[in-house]
Amino acid sequence: MPLLETFNPGTAISPVLEAHLKHRMYAIIHFGINTFTDQEWGYGDESPELFNPTDFDADQIAQACVDGGLTGLILVCKHHDGFCLWPTKTTPHNISASPFRNGKGDLVREVSDACQRHGLGFGIYCSPWDRNNPAYGAPKYLGIYREQLRELYTNYGEAFELWFDGANGGDGYYGGARETRKIDQSTYYDWENTWKIARELQPHAAIFSDIGPDLRWVGNEKGLAHPDSSALFTPTAPTPGKNPAPGYLDYSHSATGNLDGHYLIPPECDVPLRPGWFYHSDQDNQVRSLPELVNIYLHSVGCGGFLNLGLAPDRRGRLHENDVARLKEFRSAVDRLESDPLMTETITLKTHSLVMDFDGQNTFNLLDLAESPEDLETTREYCIEAITETGQICPVGQITLAKGKAIGLRRLIACAETTASAVILTLPDLHPNHPLHLTFAIRHVPAELLEKTPPTEIPPDKAVAMPLPDNAGLVLEWTLPAPATIHGFVFHPDDTHASGLPHQYIFEARRQGKWLSLTGGEFSNIQANPLPQKVTFPPMKAEAVRFRAIRLVDESDRLNCAGFLLLT
């Protein structure tokens, strides 16, 4: 099967994508060395002995996914730190060197077996970047990585999804070298041949990455596709003449797709249930609110995509009680969104517009449209209007109904509560010789499900907002009005643009005229997930403080900072 086949709207979708349609909402599980070091990205020098969950329970995790309405579970079998959760033959940096199950454990086996017991699809992620492996960056590593994929794809049953991301190359341990290794992201992994292994060993699994070939990354870690997101997409490299690849893509159309795109690659929208992908105890009360999750659902599944919700088992090896409870609430909310409609029709549309009469008056606040798989991405423009009690057509803008471009796999559109006797669906750009098959439902759901809500914020500490200088360069420095005891800071990135985000930093304080380094490290995932970064350290009295960016995520010469709080 070719990795990418040109898609013409109105033709049949691939068997792989058709099988994946039953998995519209699933989980990705991050559990590993980082769980025990309180990090998001490990450096690669962590001892395997740190991995020692006290009560690992794959069934508890799987049952929580089922209770949350999720249909699959993708396991992070190896993250960027290189620690493998199965007894691989490719590296000693694996679970057999840990105390887990007295060195006889295989966490991948336990999770895949639990998925089978609970009726969940099992998915696999093995990071292409390996900050531990001494061969990383050389041709030899590609053979090691491919053998890891073969082990995972051969020994753990059928997978519903094989997951790849663009995190590759940078600083790491690399067997003790402790250096920065850069690769040609366009060519190093030879993705065409690497993915042939996936197609050969897991022919029914959807392959996800920045560029597909079956599912594309939506371009953010907020779980949000564009309201007019199209499943059609043409991956292009940021440099002309180069091949696009995971981590090497022009991301400007990842959320929207391309209405004239060459390939059918719908978006997968990944978002962690908490601020971080791995478990951190100080985030136990930062589980995303139910209204926020519903909004994410409406802008992922409801915008023609797939929702991939990040779950993080704690150091016991279980999902925290707060996470479990929120998943149950989320399922209940989704069930109400998907409740029996007031009206549903399967329509064969041969003309540009269609009037759907109700039996009397109906009050509704949610519109639900989907093209049939045989007609996918045929729509180029749509408009939905209502006929009110007076018999007058209410134009869009006087009451909130909808107009847009793509419909595709699904379009869930919240509108103001409206009472009408009929709705009119207009498709101005309907193909004259190709009738369109649509499912159109109208629902009335509890108003609180559709309420807008701000993202979950870091709970406030006693903090002082520091004024930002106009031209800070890469250093933010403040002299305090009076010496004060400080114990941390919160760095707020400007999430409206990615340029200038700090990857590595040092934070210093001046005491009795001398500058002392209090902490430093990396904001490991700030480019894809530009959340406020909270850092704490032992209390210290300071006269002045400064934050220095040692490395940015790009070549910018100006630090991207929207706000800085000093914790006192």
N, C-alpha and C positions, 0 to 999 in steps of 0.2 A: 504494500500500500504506500503510495507517495506520501511524503510528510505534508506537503501543501498542494492542494488541488484548487484550481481556479473555480470560483463558485458563481453561478448565474442565478439571480433571484428568480424564484418560481420553480427551481429544480429540487430534487430530493437531497436531504442532508445526509452526512456520512453516518454509517452504522454506529461508529464510536460516539458521535454527538447525540444521536437518537437514543442510545442506551443511557447516556449521561443525563438526559432530561428528567429522569426520576430522582436525580440527586440535585435538587435546586438549592439545598441548604445543608451544610455539613461543617465539620470541625477540623482544625489542625491543632495537634497537641505538641507543645513545646515542653520537654522534660529531659533534663540531662545535667551535666556538670554545672551549668549556669544556675540551676535551681539551688545548688548548694554553695555557690560563691556570690550569689545575689547580683549577678551580672546579666546583661542582655547578650553580649558577644564575648565569649571566652577568648583568651589570648592564645591558647594552645599549649601552655606549660602546666596546666592543672593536673594534679595527680589523680589517676583513676580511683584511688582509695577514697576520694571525697564523695563519690557516688554511692550513697548508702541510705536509700529510703527505708523508713522504719516500718511501713505498713502498705507496701505497694499493692494496689487492687485494681487491676484492669477492668474487672466487672463493674466496679463502682463508677469508673470513668465512662464506660460504655453505656451503662444504664442511665447516667446523667445526660448523655447525648440523646438517647432514645426519649427520655422524659422532656428534653428540650425541643423535640420535633426534628432533630437532625438525622440524616439518613446515612451518613458516612463519617469516617474518622481517618484523617491523614496523620500519620505519625512521623515526627522529625526523628529519623533513625540516626542521623549524624548532623550536628550543627557545625558552624564554622570552626569551632575549637577542635574538631577532628575526633572527638570521643564517640565511638560506635556503640550503640545499644544492643548489638548482637555480637556473638563470638566469631568475628570475622577472621579469616586467614590473612587478610591484607595488611594488618597493622597490629602491634601489641597494645595500642592505645584503644582498648575496648573493654566491654563490660566484664570479661573474664578476669581482668586485673583488678576488679573492684570487690568489695565485700558482699555485694548483692548476691543472694542465694549461694553464699560461700564460694563465689567464683564460678558457679555452674549455671548462672542465670542467662536468660535470653529474653529481654524485655520485648523485642519485636515479636517473638513467638507468642508471648502472653497476650499482647494487645491484638494481634491478628486472630488468635483463638477466641478472645472475648468478643471481637466484632462478629465472628461467625455465630457465636452463641446468641448474640443479641440482635441478629439480623441487620447489622450495619455493614456498609461497604468499607473495605480497608484500603487506605491509600499510603503511599510511600514518598518521603522526601529524604534525600541524601545530599547534603550540601556539596556542590562542586569545589567550593573553596575549603581548604584544610590548613588551618594555622599551626597544626602540629606536625604534619608530614614533612620530613626533610626533603622529599623529592618535589614538593609543590613548586610549580613554575617551570620545571623541566619536562621534556617529553615523557620520561618514565612515569610521572604521576598520572598521566591520562590512562595508562594501562591499569594502574592501581584503582583509579576511580571507576573505570568500566567494570573491573572485577567486583567491586563493591555493589554496583548496580546488578550485575548478574546474580550475585548471592541473594540479594534482596528480592529480585524479580522471579527467582527460581524456587526459593525455599519456603515462601510464606503464603502460598495460595494466590488466588486471583485478586487483582487490585482493580478498583474502580477509577483511580486517578494516580498518576505519577507526576510529582510536583518538582519544579525547578525554579530557581530564582536567579537574580543578577548579582548577588554578593560574591565577588571574586577578585582576589588580588589585593594586597596591602601588607601592613605590618603584621608580624606574627613570630611565633617561637621557632617553627620550622626545624625541629630536631635540635635546637640549641643555638641556631644561627642568630636568632633575634634580629631580624632585618626586615626591610620592606621589599616585597617581591611583586613586580608588576607583570601582567600578561597582556597579550593582544586579545582582548575580549572577543573580537570578531572571529578569531581563528583557533585559539588555544584548545578549546574543548572539542573541536571538529563535530559540532552538534548534529550535523546531518547523519554522520555515521554512529555517533553516540546514541542518538534517538532511534536508530535502526535496531539497537539492542532492545530498547523498550518495545518497539512494535513487534519484534520477533518473539520476545518472551512474555509480553502482556498485550496481546493484540486487541483486547477489548477495553483497555484502560485509556482514558482521556489523558493527554499530555498537556500540562499547564506550564507556561513560562511567560516572560515579557512579550514574546513574539508568537506564542502558540506552540505547536501547530493546531491544537484543538481548542484550547482556552487561553485567553490572554490576560495578563495582569492589567487591572484597571488604572494603574498609574499612581495610586495612593494607598495608604493603609488606614483609611477612614471608612472603608466599606461602601464607598459612594461612586456610582456611575453617573454619567450626565443624564439629565431628563430625556434627552433625545439620543441616547446612546444607541449605536447601530452594532449589530453583530458582524457586519462587514468591516474588514480591516486590512490594510496593506502595511506591513512592518517595513520601516526604512531606517537605515543607519544614520547617526548624526553627522557622519563624514561621507560625502559623495564618493562612490566607488567601492566602499566597504560593504560587507554583508552585515545585516542586523543580527543581533544575538542577545541572549539574556544579559542584562547589564550594559548593553550597547545598542541603544535604540533612541530614535526621536520620539519622546514620550508625549508630544503635544496632542496626539490624537488617541492616546490609550483610553481615556475616559469616554470619548465621544464615538470612537470608531470612524469609519469613512463610508458615507452613503454610497460612494462609487468604488469601494474597496474591492480588491481582487479575491479575498479569501473570507470564508465564513469562520470567524474566530470570536465567539462571544466573550464578554468580559467576566472574569471571576473577581469578586470584590472581597478582599481579605481585610479583617479588622480584629484586633484582640478584644476579648471581653473586658479586660482591664487595660490600663495604660500600656503596660509592657506585655511582651509575648511570653516571657518566663515569669515564674512566680516570685513575688516580692512581698514579704509580710506587711510592709507599710502600705500596700495597695489593697488590703483586705476590704477596706471601706470605699474603694474607688471602682467597684464594678459598675459598668455602664448602666444608666437608668433604663427603666422599661420604655419610656417615651423615646429615648435616644435609639434604642434597639429597633423599635418599630419604624422609626424614621429611616434607619439603615436598611431595613427590610424593603421598605417602599422604594428606596433608591438603589437597590441592588437587584433582588428578584423582580421588583416592580419596575425596573428599567431594563429588562431583558437580560439580566446577568445571573450569576450564581453567587450565593453568599457563603464565604468560608470564614467561620468564626473561630478565633484563636482562644484555646483553653489551656490553662497552665496548672497542672497538678502541683501540690505543695511538697514539702520535704518528707511528708509521710508517704507520698506517692498516691494521693487521692485529691479529688477536686474539693476545694474549700466549700464549706456549707453555704456561704454567701453566693458563690458561683452556681451551685446546684439549685438553690432557691430561685435565682434570677432566670436560669434556663427554663425552669418549670413555668414561671410567669410569662416568659417570652413565648413559649409554645401556646399557652392559653390565649395570649394576645393575637398570635398569628392565626390560630383557629377561629378567632372572632373576625379577623380580617377576611378569612376565607369562608365565612359562614354562608349558608344558603342565600343566594341572591334574590332580590325582589323580582328580577327579570333576567333571563339569560337566553341568548339566541345564537345559533350557529348560522352564519350568513354566507351566502354566495353572492358576492357583489359584482354585478356586471355594468352598473352605471355609476356615475360619480357621487351619488348621494342616495341615502336610504332613510326613511322615516320609520321609527319603531314606536308604535302606539302602546301605551299602558292600558290596562283595564281600570279606567278611572285615574285618580291621582296617585302618584308615588312620591315619597320624600326620600332622598338619597344623598350620600356624600362621598361615594367611592365608585369610580369607573374602572372597569377591568376589561382589557382588550388583549387578544393574542391572535397572531396569524397562525394558520396551520403549518406544520413542518414542511408540507409540500409547497407552500407559498412564501416561505420565509424571506423577509427583507424585500418584499414587493412594494410596500408602502413608502412613499417619499414625502407625503404631507397629509395631515388629517385635521379635521375640525369637528368638534362636538358641540351642538347647540341644544337648547331646550325649548319646548313649547309650554308656556305657563297656563294658568287657569283662564286667562283672558284670551287665549288662543293666539297670542303674539309670539313670534320667535324672538327669544332674548339673545342678542348678539354677545359673543364672547367679550368680556370686559364689563358688561353690566352685571352679569352674575358669573361666578367663577365655574366654568366648565373646563374645556380643554382645547388646545390646538398644539400641534407639534409636527414632527417629521417621522421618525421611525416608530413602528409598533413592534414588529419582530416577535421574539419569543413571548414577551409579556409586557404590558404597560398598565401599571396600577396608578391611578391618578386620583389623589384626594382633591375634593372640591368643596366649596361652601355648601352647607345643607340647602338643598334645592327641592322644591315641590313642583312637579310638572306632570303633564298628561302624555308627553312623548318626548323622545330625543331624536335629533337628526345627526346622522354621521355623514360627513362629506369627505371624499378623497379626490382632491382636484387633479392629482397626477396619476390616476389609475390607468394601468396599461389597457389599451383599447381591445386587445385580442386575448387577454388573459384574465379570466374571472378570479376574484380574490375570495378565499375562504377565511372567514374571521369568526372567532367566538367573542361575544360582547355580553358582559354581565354588568348589572347595576346593583349596588349594595348600600345598605344603611348600617353603619357600624357605630359603636359608642364614640362620641365626639372626642373623648379623652385620648383615644388611640391615635388620633391625627394631630394632636397638639404639638407645636414646635417646641423644642427644648434645646438649650445649649449643651455642648459636650460636657461630659463629666470632668470636673476640675480637680486639681490637687487640693486637698483640704488645707485651709489657711493655717499657718503657724503665726507666731508673733513675728512680724516681718516689717522691714522698712523698704519702700520702693526707692531705688536709687535713680537720680536723674541721668539720662543718657546724653553723653556729649554729642555734638553735631558731627564731628569728624574724628571718630575714635580709632580708625585704622583697625588693627588686630588686638588692641589693648583697651580695656575699660578700667579706669583707675579713679578712686574716690578717696579724699581725705575726710574722715568722719568729724562731725562737729565737736564731739568729745569722745574719748576712749570708751569703747563698748565691748561687751562680751558677745561674740558671735559663734554660731555652731553650724552654719551652712548657708546655702544660697539656692535660689531658683532662677534658672536661665530660661527666659521666654523667647523662643525663636519666632520670627515673622513667617507664618506658614503660608503667606500669599505668594512667596517666591522662594526658590531653593538656593539661590546664589548666596555665598558668604556664610553658610552654616558651619559652625565649628565641629570638626571631627575629634581633634585632640586639644586638650586645654591644661593649663596650670592655674591654680588659684592661690594667691599669696596674701599675706597680711604683714603690715609693718608694726613692729612693737619696739619701743625704746630706740627708734631710729633705724632698726634693722629689718630687712625684708625676709620673711620666713615662708617657705612653701608649706601650705596646709594640706593640699590635696591636688590631684591631677588624674587624668585618665582620658577616656574617650566617650563621646556621645555616639554610641555605635550605630544606631539606626535612625539618626535624626533626619537624614535626607528623605527617607521614605515615610517616616512617622514623626513629623516635627512637633512633638509635644513639649510642654514645659519640662525641663530637666532639673530635678531636685537632687541636691548633693548635700550630705551632712558630714560633719567631722567633730572631734572632741572640742568642747568649748574653749575659746581662747580670747583674751582681751587684745583688742587691736586699735591702732590709731588711724590706719588707712588700709584699704584693700585694693586688690587689682585682679582682674580676670584676663588671662592672656591666651589667645587662640594660637596653638602651636601649628595646627594644620587645619585647613578648611576642606570641605568636600569637593571644592572646585578650585579654579585658579584666581578667584576673586582676591582683591586687595583690601576689602572692607568687610568687617564683621557684620553678620546679619543678627540683630538683636532687637526685639520689640519691647523688652522689659527685663529688669533685673531686680530681684528681691533679695535682701540680706536678712537672714534668719538670726534673730537676737534673743 
